């Protein structure tokens, strides 16, 4: 699993879901606001991909379900754990939490079943029992207290896809990031803007529905780690809303980000650009081909045309 940008709202849970749902929400220009449904959804499946995140499992679970209770929401929590040195301990902790009454479960994925963050998230979505689906990281850089606000636009039917964004109103970083990391992050974000309707398209904190996800069935690429961006583009999400979050410092464990992931990101972006703009590409090719035909037709008769113009 990899470190994702994106996160916050307020650290202290709000006493009501209605109060949380309106704060820090912003649509990027052109994303469309949409009409709220007559009746909001109150059930949410939260999927968390993990890889050696043993120390974060218990606090994440306990904070999440306290927040859900305070917000008047019903949630399930699904950990999808890729085999690591901490897998056995992670599974033990999740089972203890389930026995304590929390609606949490875990899928322990062996190396032979597959690897990688994106495929882990998709697997968790497939196993979810509710139709509204939310993904967040396990390292607590995405605060569990922000989940109701990030999910609100989708739960209320105002958006196809919502993003926990550092760049929306009320969002930002909860710690000091090196200049190098900031430059890399901003550069990667700007590269994705032409294909995504979000101020923070690289965020791993997002919410959508099973119906929207089904639009991309067969086209979503499970390779890479920016699965939110992949879904946003492949599933043709028109109504996208950003929710301001504070992206916090990692609570425990180590970042899995490496040079290999930057290479995957560039490859992923190239595929998404092609997916979104291939129709325009073919139109340009057609226009150029047509112009060449006209040019080759006109050249042999240039003298005749010049005489007629005189």
ROPA-246897 format. One record per atom (N, C-alpha, C): residue in three letters; x, y, z negated. Coordinates in steps of 0.001 Angstrom, whole numbers, plus 500000, padded with zeros to 6 digits. Example, Ala and Ser with C-alpha at 12.3 -4.5 7.8 and 13.67 -1.06 7.14 Angstrom:
BEGIN
ALA513190494310492200 ALA512300495500492200 ALA513200496700492200 SER512850497750492920 SER513670498940492860 SER512900500030492130 
***
This chain:
BEGIN
UNK500825498822500000 UNK500000500000500000 UNK500865501235500000 UNK500253502307500420 UNK501059503480500622 UNK500440504671499952 UNK501277505619499615 UNK500801506831498987 UNK500030507647499995 UNK498886508168499605 UNK498064508968500498 UNK497943510378499978 UNK497845511348500890 UNK497534512687500445 UNK496058512804500149 UNK495644513682499366 UNK494243514039499220 UNK493696513860497846 UNK493200514917497144 UNK492483514593495921 UNK492060515676494911 UNK490896515649494317 UNK490497516273493047 UNK489115516797492843 UNK488806517766492340 UNK487631518417491855 UNK488024518734490452 UNK487244518365489456 UNK487620518707488098 UNK487956517444487335 UNK488950517515486475 UNK489374516338485734 UNK488320515883484756 UNK487564516836484196 UNK486539516468483235 UNK485259516133483963 UNK484665514965483765 UNK483473514598484480 UNK482343515550484167 UNK481590515845485188 UNK480440516721485033 UNK479294515944484412 UNK478417516601483655 UNK477359515868482984 UNK476299515336483910 UNK476227515857485106 UNK475186515362486011 UNK475707515266487426 UNK475165514299488162 UNK475545514085489553 UNK475177515297490382 UNK474014515881490132 UNK473562517036490897 UNK474535518197490737 UNK475052518374489538 UNK475967519475489298 UNK477277519278490041 UNK477744518032490119 UNK479017517757490768 UNK478925517835492270 UNK477787517461492818 UNK477694517240494259 UNK477861518503495071 UNK477661519665494486 UNK477737520870495287 UNK479082521557495259 UNK479972521218494360 UNK481194521988494174 UNK482290521578495124 UNK483002522609495637 UNK484198522353496428 UNK483964521695497758 UNK482760521740498299 UNK482482521050499564 UNK482584522037500721 UNK483280521638501766 UNK483415522499502926 UNK483460521652504184 UNK482733522102505211 UNK482804521435506505 UNK483788522185507385 UNK484616521460508118 UNK485457522114509106 UNK484596522610510223 UNK484994523693510840 UNK484216524256511936 UNK483949523206512981 UNK482694523105513396 UNK482327522145514424 UNK481938520794513903 UNK482047520580512583 UNK481756519243512069 UNK480269519030511852 UNK479544520089511673 UNK478101519946511525 UNK477701519661510116 UNK476726520370509610 UNK476284520173508238 UNK475315519045508102 UNK474302519027508979 UNK473302517965508932 UNK472269518216507858 UNK471150517524507962 UNK470075517631506996 UNK470222516568505935 UNK469936516936504699 UNK469971515963503620 UNK468785515026503737 UNK468961513793503368 UNK467873512840503406 UNK466901513153502290 UNK465666512660502422 UNK464642512944501436 UNK465005512339500086 UNK465655511205500107 UNK466017510545498865 UNK467479510149498909 UNK468241510640497930 UNK469671510339497887 UNK469916508904497459 UNK470992508320497985 UNK471443507024497526 UNK472077507186496146 UNK471957506186495331 UNK472579506237494000 UNK473488505041493754 UNK473724504243494800 UNK474567503052494666 UNK475796503194495556 UNK476937502820495009 UNK478197503058495687 UNK479161501892495466 UNK479786501443496553 UNK480848500437496455 UNK482192501142496592 UNK483042500985495591 UNK484368501615495585 UNK485422500532495851 UNK486211500740496893 UNK487248499777497274 UNK488615500390497026 UNK489461499635496321 UNK490801500107495981 UNK491834499068496421 UNK492643499365497441 UNK493719498441497833 UNK494877498563496838 UNK495459497456496480 UNK496557497489495501 UNK497734496647495951 UNK498900497066495500 UNK500125496284495685 UNK501042496642494522 UNK501131495751493560 UNK501984495951492394 UNK501605497213491611 UNK500318497366491338 UNK499804498541490614 UNK499231498145489253 UNK499829497172488617 UNK499299496576487389 UNK498947497600486310 UNK499819498567486088 UNK499625499517484989 UNK498453500458485194 UNK498004500601486437 UNK496939501570486718 UNK495545500959486730 UNK495435499649486756 UNK494151498988486949 UNK493162499301485825 UNK493577499144484581 UNK492666499356483457 UNK492213500818483336 UNK493139501802483317 UNK492665503183483202 UNK491791503623484371 UNK492110503171485578 UNK491289503534486729 UNK489872503006486550 UNK489753501740486177 UNK488440501112486027 UNK487623501785484929 UNK488224501993483782 UNK487489502566482653 UNK487073504006482926 UNK487958504783483531 UNK487611506172483858 UNK486536506233484936 UNK486625505341485926 UNK485643505349487009 UNK484239505053486486 UNK484078503989485692 UNK482734503619485256 UNK482173504581484218 UNK483029505244483455 UNK482540506301482575 UNK481989507454483408 UNK482722507806484460 UNK482289508878485353 UNK480980508526486053 UNK480861507291486518 UNK479640506861487196 UNK478432506937486252 UNK478624506517485028 UNK477542506557484043 UNK477120507997483773 UNK478094508882483584 UNK477789510283483328 UNK477079510941484513 UNK477415510476485722 UNK476830511051486930 UNK475503510412487323 UNK475080509372486618 UNK473824508706486944 UNK473888507861488197 UNK475077507345488495 UNK475264506518489684 UNK475554505072489297 UNK475185504155490185 UNK475494502738490012 UNK476610502381490975 UNK477674501773490468 UNK478815501466491327 UNK479345500069491058 UNK479999499532492063 UNK480815498327491910 UNK482224498700492333 UNK483196498025491754 UNK484594498292492062 UNK485245497015492573 UNK485856497128493755 UNK486504495970494380 UNK487980496279494591 UNK488835495505493940 UNK490272495598494190 UNK490639494554495243 UNK491383494983496251 UNK491933494038497231 UNK493438494083497057 UNK493984493018496497 UNK495381492994496073 UNK496228492149497016 UNK497216492796497630 UNK498179492053498446 UNK499215491419497522 UNK499563490195497821 UNK500457489417496967 UNK501745490177496657 UNK502044490297495359 UNK503212491035494891 UNK503650490451493553 UNK504769490910492996 UNK505182490415491671 UNK504148490670490577 UNK503310491674490769 UNK502317491990489744 UNK500939491409489986 UNK500776490603491005 UNK499442490105491371 UNK498777489286490272 UNK499536488408489663 UNK498965487543488628 UNK498445488368487443 UNK499225489351487025 UNK498824490210485914 UNK497640491091486304 UNK497649491587487538 UNK496534492407488024 UNK495235491611487981 UNK495271490384488443 UNK494083489539488435 UNK493597489279487013 UNK494525489061486093 UNK494148488813484697 UNK493436490035484096 UNK493961491221484369 UNK493372492453483833 UNK491974492674484399 UNK491811492446485691 UNK490501492635486318 UNK489474491668485725 UNK489884490438485494 UNK488956489465484903 UNK488575489867483482 UNK489510490420482733 UNK489207490907481386 UNK488200492052481437 UNK488399492949482383 UNK487488494091482532 UNK486090493622482935 UNK486019492610483788 UNK484729492056484198 UNK484019491403483010 UNK484774490684482192 UNK484207490041481009 UNK483715491076479992 UNK484326492267480019 UNK483921493345479114 UNK482660494051479595 UNK482164493656480771 UNK480908494214481258 UNK481013495159482435 UNK482221495424482906 UNK482373496307484064 UNK482105495535485364 UNK481324496112486279 UNK481071495445487571 UNK482279495573488499 UNK483316494826488191 UNK484553494892488949 UNK484970493495489353 UNK485563493374490537 UNK486066492075491000 UNK487320492291491835 UNK487999491217492111 UNK489261491323492841 UNK489352490229493889 UNK489921490596495035 UNK490263489610496059 UNK491781489599496139 UNK492380488482495745 UNK493836488332495789 UNK494227487747497138 UNK494845488556497955 UNK495152488147499317 UNK496581487611499418 UNK496711486399499852 UNK498025485794500048 UNK498665486351501323 UNK499970486237501406 UNK500678486757502572 UNK500189486117503862 UNK499764484856503776 UNK499290484153504967 UNK497945484694505468 UNK497211485424504608 UNK495907485983504981 UNK496024487332505666 UNK497200487967505548 UNK497360489299506117 UNK497984490241505110 UNK498460491375505636 UNK499124492360504802 UNK498715493750505248 UNK498952494736504392 UNK498783496123504807 UNK497548496785504240 UNK497676498084504045 UNK496608498844503409 UNK495322498877504222 UNK495425499178505505 UNK494222499342506328 UNK493378498075506369 UNK494020496936506597 UNK493261495686506656 UNK492693495323505290 UNK493392495712504203 UNK492878495463502859 UNK491603496264502607 UNK491601497524503028 UNK490413498368502854 UNK489239497809503647 UNK489484497420504893 UNK488412496873505728 UNK487858495583505142 UNK488736494755504576 UNK488296493528503931 UNK487398493851502734 UNK487796494837501949 UNK486979495246500813 UNK485625495776501240 UNK485590496543502306 UNK484318497057502828 UNK483410495912503277 UNK484012494898503873 UNK483227493745504323 UNK482592493020503137 UNK483273492995502012 UNK482786492272500838 UNK481863493107499958 UNK481758494401500236 UNK480946495299499411 UNK479456494977499540 UNK478714495177498456 UNK477281494869498486 UNK476401496088498716 UNK476948497297498565 UNK476149498498498796 UNK476483499101500154 UNK475594499922500672 UNK475798500438502031 UNK476657501701502071 UNK476812502385500938 UNK477707503536500885 UNK479053503054500342 UNK480135503363501073 UNK481452502798500806 UNK482464503912500557 UNK483245503753499500 UNK484269504758499188 UNK485610504074498990 UNK486661504696499490 UNK488021504182499327 UNK488846505200498548 UNK489654504707497629 UNK490583505562496897 UNK491833504758496574 UNK492910505476496211 UNK494161504804495884 UNK494156504324494441 UNK495054503384494162 UNK495122502787492827 UNK496087503504491898 UNK496845504457492425 UNK497922505050491630 UNK497482506219490761 UNK496168506516490756 UNK495573507603489973 UNK495955508990490475 UNK496552509069491653 UNK496714510376492289 UNK495354510879492759 UNK494461509948493015 UNK493042510249493254 UNK492318510053491927 UNK491850511108491332 UNK491232511017490011 UNK489861510351490102 UNK489589509363489279 UNK488265508728489280 UNK487135509711488994 UNK487422510766488245 UNK486400511764487925 UNK485914512527489156 UNK486666512465490248 UNK486284513160491470 UNK485390512332492381 UNK485213511056492074 UNK484471510156492968 UNK483040510639493251 UNK482232511023492251 UNK480866511463492570 UNK480816512637493536 UNK481727513594493377 UNK481729514756494265 UNK482151514385495681 UNK483161513525495821 UNK483606513104497149 UNK482514512298497850 UNK481788511491497092 UNK480735510651497680 UNK479436511407497940 UNK479240512535497273 UNK477951513235497316 UNK477433513554498724 UNK478256514107499638 UNK477723514425500970 UNK477151513210501697 UNK477772512038501507 UNK477288510817502152 UNK476083510256501406 UNK476156510215500104 UNK475031509720499297 UNK473763510519499560 UNK473899511812499765 UNK472746512690499980 UNK472340512782501444 UNK473052512094502332 UNK472680512081503744 UNK473095513326504493 UNK474003514124503925 UNK474433515358504578 UNK475647515152505474 UNK476275513987505394 UNK477488513740506173 UNK477596512267506537 UNK478271512015507665 UNK478606510643508061 UNK479863510185507331 UNK480684511168506990 UNK482014510865506459 UNK482443512043505594 UNK482891511763504377 UNK483385512830503506 UNK484817512520503099 UNK485596513582502888 UNK487027513443502630 UNK487410514218501373 UNK488144513574500487 UNK488747514282499364 UNK489965515008499878 UNK489867516341499958 UNK490890517134500642 UNK491650518064499703 UNK492964518103499886 UNK493803519056499159 UNK493616520463499679 UNK493120520581500914 UNK493106521871501590 UNK491748522549501594 UNK490715521915501040 UNK489398522534500931 UNK489347523389499663 UNK488304524207499554 UNK488151525078498386 UNK488182524257497106 UNK489014524672496150 UNK489131523961494884 UNK490149522849494894 UNK490768522595496049 UNK491731521517496155 UNK493159522002496027 UNK494084521060495943 UNK495492521410495860 UNK496317520285495280 UNK497527520623494868 UNK498437519662494250 UNK498497519912492751 UNK498461518820491992 UNK498533518933490547 UNK499947518787490016 UNK500941518853490899 UNK502343518708490508 UNK503196519347491580 UNK504483519454491317 UNK505399520084492277 UNK505895519051493284 UNK505734519373494548 UNK506189518510495632 UNK507422519136496246 UNK508382518351496647 UNK509588518888497271 UNK509231519568498597 UNK510068520536498991 UNK509838521248500243 UNK509808520280501422 UNK510702519296501393 UNK510766518317502490 UNK509446517564502609 UNK508916517090501455 UNK507658516359501488 UNK506515517250501975 UNK506526518522501573 UNK505474519442501999 UNK505521519677503501 UNK506723519852504037 UNK506875520083505473 UNK506412518859506262 UNK506827517673505820 UNK506420516440506501 UNK504913516272506458 UNK504327516508505275 UNK502884516353505109 UNK502106517326505983 UNK502515518598505967 UNK501814519602506783 UNK501970519312508264 UNK503169518882508674 UNK503386518561510085 UNK502528517399510538 UNK502480516343509730 UNK501662515173510075 UNK500179515527510104 UNK499755516397509181 UNK498349516820509130 UNK497967517606510374 UNK498828518541510775 UNK498545519358511964 UNK498457518502513223 UNK499282517463513306 UNK499245516580514475 UNK497900515866514596 UNK497234515645513468 UNK495964514896513480 UNK494749515787513684 UNK494888517090513501 UNK493733517979513603 UNK492984517886514941 UNK493679517752516089 UNK492930517679517360 UNK492004516467517490 UNK492225515435516685 UNK491370514251516804 UNK490427514073515623 UNK490623514838514536 UNK489823514618513328 UNK489191515912512843 UNK487971515814512338 UNK487240516978511851 UNK487400517130510341 UNK488629517222509883 UNK488893517361508461 UNK490130518220508251 UNK490163518950507141 UNK491341519737506806 UNK492460518862506260 UNK492123517636505871 UNK493110516708505303 UNK492892515318505885 UNK493108515173507201 UNK492776513911507884 UNK493596512714507433 UNK494704512952506727 UNK495535511842506273 UNK495112511317504903 UNK494099511912504329 UNK493674511523502988 UNK493198510075502932 UNK493574509403501853 UNK493098508036501631 UNK491907507989500696 UNK491328509155500398 UNK490183509285499493 UNK488997509718500343 UNK488134508778500715 UNK487054509099501653 UNK485836508217501405 UNK484722508644501980 UNK483462507916501811 UNK482700507895503127 UNK482043506777503417 UNK481215506645504605 UNK480161505582504335 UNK479481505121505372 UNK478448504100505196 UNK478746502887506068 UNK478124501793505734 UNK478300500574506531 UNK477793500796507962 UNK476717501552508104 UNK476165501827509432 UNK477182502569510308 UNK477845503569509742 UNK478868504307510487 UNK480033503391510821 UNK480450502589509866 UNK481578501676510061 UNK481298500697511194 UNK480060500275511327 UNK479692499319512373 UNK479889499887513779 UNK479883501209513910 UNK480106501820515224 UNK481495501468515773 UNK482444501294514866 UNK483808501038515302 UNK484196499578515286 UNK483221498718515052 UNK483526497289514996 UNK484144496830516328 UNK485304496227516241 UNK485990495767517443 UNK486993496765517993 UNK486944498030517525 UNK487886499034518029 UNK488800499578516932 UNK488406499440515676 UNK489249499936514579 UNK490526499113514498 UNK491655499797514461 UNK492951499137514384 UNK493320498934512909 UNK493447497681512451 UNK493756497425511047 UNK495236497560510708 UNK496061497956511681 UNK497494498121511451 UNK497777499580511106 UNK498620499799510131 UNK498926501166509719 UNK498393501434508325 UNK498386502700507926 UNK497950502994506574 UNK497013504192506473 UNK496729504888507558 UNK495788506003507524 UNK494425505519508018 UNK493816504654507225 UNK492564504018507646 UNK491409505015507692 UNK491442506035506842 UNK490383507047506886 UNK490366507770508216 UNK491532508180508683 UNK491657508832509982 UNK491183507909511090 UNK491568506650511016 UNK491180505657512021 UNK489660505539512114 UNK488993505428510968 UNK487534505293510942 UNK486865506566511438 UNK487380507714511007 UNK486792508990511395 UNK486733509148512909 UNK487808508725513586 UNK487885508886515033 UNK487172507757515771 UNK487488506531515438 UNK486933505386516165 UNK485424505263515997 UNK484915505666514833 UNK483477505543514572 UNK482702506790514982 UNK483405507718515649 UNK482759508925516191 UNK481964509666515111 UNK482608509940513999 UNK481949510651512892 UNK481798512125513260 UNK480567512573513431 UNK480303513955513826 UNK480137514869512622 UNK479428514387511609 UNK479190515205510414 UNK480227514839509350 UNK481288515626509316 UNK482386515377508377 UNK482449516530507383 UNK482491516202506105 UNK482599517240505089 UNK483795516976504184 UNK484554518036503919 UNK485681517982502998 UNK485238518404501605 UNK485779517749500612 UNK485512518075499214 UNK486854518359498542 UNK486997519525497969 UNK488259519908497359 UNK488627519013496187 UNK489831518488496207 UNK490321517641495116 UNK491737518066494744 UNK492148517781493522 UNK493529517988493109 UNK494267516653493230 UNK495282516654494046 UNK496088515456494252 UNK497115515398493128 UNK496986514395492268 UNK497787514351491057 UNK499076513549491228 UNK499963513702490256 UNK501204512936490268 UNK500906511469489960 UNK501658510596490602 UNK501473509156490383 UNK501612508827488900 UNK500650508048488374 UNK500651507704486952 UNK501703506651486623 UNK501820505637487468 UNK502775504546487224 UNK503092503883488553 UNK504139503079488568 UNK504505502390489790 UNK505338503269490712 UNK505575502784491916 UNK506410503484492881 UNK505676503645494197 UNK506023504724494902 UNK505450504946496227 UNK505962503878497197 UNK505074503442498099 UNK505468502447499105 UNK505773503109500455 UNK505757504443500484 UNK505988505162501722 UNK507429504985502181 UNK507608504704503479 UNK508944504521504035 UNK508973505024505467 UNK510174505053506059 UNK510323505521507436 UNK509481504684508394 UNK509309503415508078 UNK508507502529508928 UNK507072503037509048 UNK506546503598507959 UNK505169504065507967 UNK504998505322508826 UNK506042506157508896 UNK505972507318509783 UNK505914506861511241 UNK506661505814511550 UNK506627505255512904 UNK505223504731513213 UNK504615504003512268 UNK503259503500512465 UNK502270504641512666 UNK502490505732511917 UNK501576506865512004 UNK501608507499513392 UNK502812507677513946 UNK502934508251515287 UNK502264507343516315 UNK502459506032516184 UNK501822505084517100 UNK500294505137516963 UNK499836505239515722 UNK498404505319515477 UNK497822506581516105 UNK498510507715515921 UNK498026508976516495 UNK497945508909518017 UNK498950508323518639 UNK498956508207520098 UNK497740507417520579 UNK497423506333519879 UNK496257505518520248 UNK494955506293520040 UNK494884507084518974 UNK493663507845518696 UNK493476508987519694 UNK494567509628520088 UNK494484510669521126 UNK493945510061522424 UNK494472508893522775 UNK494012508229523993 UNK492538507869523886 UNK492133507348522740 UNK490750506955522537 UNK489799508141522665 UNK490212509279522140 UNK489317510440522135 UNK489328511213523445 UNK490482511260524087 UNK490610512142525253 UNK490803511407526567 UNK490641510080526604 UNK490894509361527852 UNK489913509771528952 UNK488669510128528578 UNK487711510563529600 UNK488196511835530290 UNK488764512758529490 UNK489294513990530067 UNK490504513685530939 UNK491301512723530538 UNK492476512341531318 UNK492059511838532695 UNK491057510958532720 UNK490591510425533995 UNK489964511522534860 UNK489322512503534208 UNK488743513613534958 UNK489844514441535621 UNK490917514705534882 UNK492046515455535438 UNK492675514687536602 UNK492849513373536418 UNK493412512548537490 UNK492532512611538736 UNK491205512545538514 UNK490257512606539637 UNK490346513943540362 UNK490445515029539584 UNK490535516356540191 UNK491836516508540984 UNK492924516015540425 UNK494213516088541123 UNK494181515260542399 UNK493585514068542323 UNK493470513202543491 UNK492624513874544575 UNK491524514497544140 UNK490667515202545096 UNK491392516359545749 UNK492183517087544950 UNK492938518209545500 UNK493973517727546520 UNK494593516600546247 UNK495579516046547189 UNK494919515651548506 UNK493708515076548400 UNK492987514701549627 UNK492670515942550458 UNK492178516981549782 UNK491857518223550495 UNK493109518831551128 UNK494210518773550384 UNK495462519360550885 UNK495959518613552115 UNK495948517268552046 UNK496442516474553186 UNK495499516599554386 UNK494227516864554124 UNK493273517061555227 UNK493487518416555891 UNK493812519404555068 UNK493947520774555564 UNK495265521002556315 UNK496362520369555881 UNK497676520632556461 UNK497752520416557973 UNK497228519277558510 UNK497328519074559971 UNK496561520115560773 UNK495584520768560178 UNK494744521732560896 UNK495009523153560431 UNK496189523388559858 UNK496486524703559294 UNK496443525785560372 UNK497028525497561569 UNK497063526501562636 UNK495661526845563097 UNK494795525820563214 UNK493407526061563636 UNK492686526947562626 UNK492844526640561352 UNK492178527429560298 UNK492676528862560289 UNK494026529061560538 UNK494566530417560543 UNK494015531215561730 UNK493848530531562896 UNK493292531205564069 UNK491850531624563810 UNK491083530738563165 UNK489668531055562872 UNK489558532225561909 UNK490490532306560968 UNK490444533405559996 UNK490778534741560608 UNK491577534693561698 UNK491900535968562396 UNK490678536446563160 
***
